[in-house]
């Protein structure tokens, strides 16, 4: 059986023959490329994701978390103790930084990787988001006399542009051998009936598989192997669009390291029920992060007698994860969460589809793997000190104001 016959057999089995609608119109190179794209798809996995067989499981017995450390409440002696532990561990290369940077700046009206978006901090100072990230690393080098490793997770849509940006900017004077780029995986976009979408006649519409794709990527792209080789025991993991990251937090990391915790998570108080932020809760007597769209509305809106939200420990995408936990999570089959979106693609009839809600994007969430942690510790921090996300044009001004308040 030749390649095209094998592909046709698979496509017929899963009802996706429309992917070859324009095959006879393609040149040899385009045909080969399309066949490779089709062969890269796990059709059984996609079918399971579409049928939602493992996602959005019923959540019951939800209660607020009680065991939370408030960073500002650490005593002076605790600060000294944990800072000393942290500083020694950092000097021994026990922690690295991982920045999740697979997205584009579309919502910012910007054509390029989000990390390359430039912020006008003053009349004379403009910095990209990536430059701000690297400056945290440079401060660590000055303080600890080591170049901590930084892993940057990109995606197919921005990998080459991200690397070129760093090369064009001389890695912002950082040791380029300590910055490692790797790509997360993809999942095909489908229409609302589960038919895989074509971006054009010779290309399938792939999209990044969500921040939960980090675990498989860490294994497949040899990041875990590098961590083991270099003696790195923890990753500080965060999103690129938060310009107030504090990866080398001596108090928090020192406490995590001394307690040999699998997982340390920073939280902030959720401001109102409508804020689009996951919540850290106790569900069925276990720690769990529930995405805001999955939180039962009655729980999400519930308030205490003093008027504050009962469920208020907001997860803002910052965690310290041990290498041991990362290795264990890689053996876990994370569920896909389905999000209905508007996208422009070629439908099964060969026509352009661009109506309002016309497609499904499949994403894994990073916190779905956190349940394998044997020891998790939460730390509530001040929002204004550590959370200045740049999500869209409306958020830029506030993020810059918070950044200048902390750094200028």
N, C-alpha and C positions, 0 to 999 in steps of 0.2 A: 504494500500500500504506500503510495507516495504522500508527500506532505499535505497537499491540498485535499486529497481524499480523506486523510486522517482528520484534518481540521473540519471538513464537512460533516463527518460522522459525529464529532463532538458537538458541533453547532446544532445539528439536527436533534441530538439527544436532549439538549437544553433549550431548544426553541429559539435559537439566536442566529438563524441563517441570514437574516437581513444584514449582518455584518459584511457579507460578501456581495451585497447588492451592486456595488460599483467595481467589483474585482476585475472584470474584463476590460474596464476602461483604464486601468492603471498600467504604468510601465513596470519593468521587471524589478527595479529597486523598490518601488512602492508596494508591489505585491509581496516581496520578501519581508519588508518591514511590517506590513499588516499581519502576515502569518505569524511573525514573531510576537506581535502584540497579543494576538488571540491565544497563542500557546502560553503566554505569561499569566493568563487568567485562571484562577481556581474557580471553576464554574459551580462546583458543589458548595463552596464557601459563599459565593455570591447568592446562590439560591437560598441558602439558610439565612443569610443576612436580609434578603428581601422579604422572606416569610416571617422575619422577626421572631425566629424560633428561640433565640437565646437572649434577647434584649428586653429592657424595660420590665424586668421581673417585678412582681407585686412586692411592695415594701410595706411591712407591717411593724407594729410595736416600736414606733419611733419615739425616742425621748431625747431631751437635750443632753449634751456631754457635760460631765462635771469635772473630770480630771484634766484641767488645762493649766499650764503654766503661763502666768502673765509676766512678760519679759521685764517690765518696769518694776515688778515686785521682788526681783532677785536682790538679796542683801549684798552689802559691800564685800563681805568675805566670800560669798558665792561668786560674785563677779570676778574677783581676783583669782579664785580657784579655777573656775571654768575657763577663764581667759588664758591662764597659764597652760592648761591642758590643751586648749585649742591651738595656741601658738606653736607648741612643740609638735603637735600632729601636722599642722600645715607645713612647718619647716621640713618635716619628713615626707612630704608629698602625699599625705593620706587623703586629701580631698581635691577634686577637680570640679570645674564648672561645666555645665551643659546648658546651652542656650537653644531652645526650640525656635527655629527661624525658617520654617518651611512656607510661610505665607507671603503673599504679595501685598503691595500697598494700595490695592484697589479702592478700599473704602476711604483712603486718604486722598483720592484723586491723583494717585501717583503710580506710574508705570515702572515697576521694579520691585525687588525684594524689600519687604517692609523694613528690614534692618538697615537698608541704605538710605532711608528717608532722612532728610536733613532738617534739623530744628534750629531756628534762629533764636539763640539765647540772648543776644544783645545786638547792638548795631555793628559790632566788630567780631562777634563770635558766632559761628555756625558749626554745629556738630551733627554727625549722623548718629542714629541709634546705636549702630555697631561701635562707633568710636566711644560712646559713653560706656558700653559694655567692656571694652578693652581697657578703658581707664581704671575700672575696678580691679582688673588684673595687674595693671601697672602699680597701683597703690599697694597691692598685696606683695608685689616684688620688692618694692621699697621697704615695706614693713618686715617681711619675713625672709628676705634675701633668697627668694626662689621664684622661678617662673612656673606657677601652677598651670597644669594642663587645662585647655578649654576646648570642649567638643561642641561643634555647631551643627545641629541637625537641620538640613535643608530638604528640599524636595526636587523632583524632576523639573518643576517649572522655574526654579530659581537657583539651582545648584551652581551652574557655570557662572552666572552673573554675580553670585555671592563671592565666589573665589576670586574672580577678576577684580571685584571691588576691593578686596583685601590686598591683592597684589598691587593694584594701582595706588593704594594708600600706604604701601610699605608696612602693612600689618599694624599701622599706627605705632610703630617703633617696638612692638612686642616681638618676642622670639617666635618666629614663624613656625619653628619645629614643634612648638607647644600648642599650636592651634590646629585642630584636626576637624575636617569637614566630612560629614557622612550624610547619606540620604535616607529618608523614611520611605516606606512603601506606598503603593497606590491601590485604589479600588476603582473599578469602572463606575461611571455615572449611569443610572438607568432612568427610563421614563417611569411613569407612575404604575405601569403594568409589569415592570421588571425587565423590560427589553433594554439591552445595553445600547448606550447612545454613541453615535459617531460624531466626532468633532468636525471632520470633513470626510471626503470620500475615501481617504486612505489612512485615517487615524481614529482610533477609539478615544473617547472622551474619558481620560483618567483624571482622578483627583487624589490629593494626599489622603491617607487613610486615618487621619486624626492623630492627636498627640499620644494616644494609646499604642500607636505603631512604633513608638520609641523602643519598646522592649525587644521586639524581633529585630529591629534595625541595629540595636546595640550588639546583638549576637552576630547577625549576618555581615555587618560592616566591620567586625573585628574590634569594636570599641571595648567590649568586655575583656577580650584577650589582651589589649593594650593596658587596661587597668590592672589586670593581674600581673602582667610583666613589670609594670612600673610601681607596683605596690600601692596603688590607689584604692582606698577602701570605701570612699563615699563619693557620690555625685551630688552637687547642688544643682537642681533642675528648675528652670524657670523659663517663662516666655520672653521673647526678645522685646516685646512692645512695652514692658514695664521698665521705665528708666530710673527707678529707685531701688534696683536690686542691691541686696547686701549679702553677697555670697560668703564672705569671710567674717561672719558674725561670731566673734569669739565667745560670747556668752552662750548663744544657742548651740553652736557647733561643739563647744567644749562640753556642754551638758549632754548632748547626744552621744558624743564619743566616749565620755566617761561612763555612761549608762549602757554602752554597747547596744543602742537601739537600732532596729532595722530601718526605722522610718521616723523622720522628724518633719512636722508640717507647721508652717506659719499660718496663722489665721488673723483676720481683722473682723471687727464688728460690722455685720451687714446693716446698712443704713435704713433700708425700708424694704417691704415685701416685694416691691417691683424690681429691685436691683438684680441684674442678671449675673448671679454669682452662686456657685455651688455651696452647699451647707454641710458642715461636719456634724454628724449626729451619732447617737447610739441607736442602732437598728437591730432588733432581735439580740440584744445584749452584746453586739459587736460594733466596733468603730466602722463608720461608713461615710463616704462623701456622696451626697445626692445632688445631681445636677438640678438647676433651678426649674427646668421644664418638667422634671420628674417628681418634684416635691409636692405632696398632697396639699391642695390649696388651703384647707382648714389648718394644717400644721404651719404652712408658710406664713399665714396671716396672724397666727395666734400670738397673743401678748401676755406679759406678766402683769401683776397688779399695778406696778409702777409705770406701765405703758410701754416698756421696752419689749422688743421682740423676744419671744421665748426661744426661738431657734435663730441664733444670731452669729454663730461661729462661721464666718465666711471663708471659703477656700479661694485664694487668689492666685493659685498656680505655682506656689513656691514650696519646694520640698527638698529634704536631704535624704537620699536613699542609699542604703548600703549595697555594696557589690554582691553580697550573698543574696539579698532580696531580689536584686535585678536578675540574677541568674535563675532564681526559683520562678519568678514571674514569667520568664521566657518559656517555661514549660506549660504555662496556662493558656488556654484558648480564650482570649478575651472576646466578649460579645461586641457586635456592631450596633450602633445607634443610628437610626434612620432619620434624616432631616430632609424635608421636602423644600425644594428651592426653585428659583427661576434661573434657567440657563438657556443659552442658544446652542442648538445642536441639530443634526439631521435625524429625522424620525424614521420609523420603520418603512414608511412609504417613500422615503427619499426626499422629503420636503423639509424646509427649515422650520424648526419649532422654537418659538420664543414667547409663548404666552405666559401669563403671570406665574403660576406654580405648575411646573411641568416635569420635574425631575426629582430623583432621590439621590442624596449623597450619603455614603456609608462611612461612619467614623467610629473608631475605638477611643475610649476615654482612658487617660493615664491612670486615673484613680480607681478604675475597675480592677487593677492589679494589686492595689494596696492591701486587699484583704488577706494576702498571704504573709503579711508582716507579723512576726511573733511579738514584736514590741514596738508600739507606736507612741510617740510623745508629741503633744500639740503645744504650740507657743503663740499666745496672742500678742501681737505687736501693734504699734500705733499706725493707723492707715497713712497719715501724712508723712511718716518716716520711710515707708517701704512700698507704697503702692501709688504709682502714677502711670496708668496704662494709656497707651496711644492707640485707640481703636478706630477712630474716624476723625474727620476735620474738627468736629465740635469738642473733642477731648484734648486737642493739642495744647491750647492755651493754658488749661488747668495743669496739665502735666509739666509744662515748662515752668509755671509758677512754683510748683512743689519742688521741682529739681533745683531751681535757683535758691529757694528758701533753705534747702539742705546743703547746697554746695557753694554758695556764693557769700 
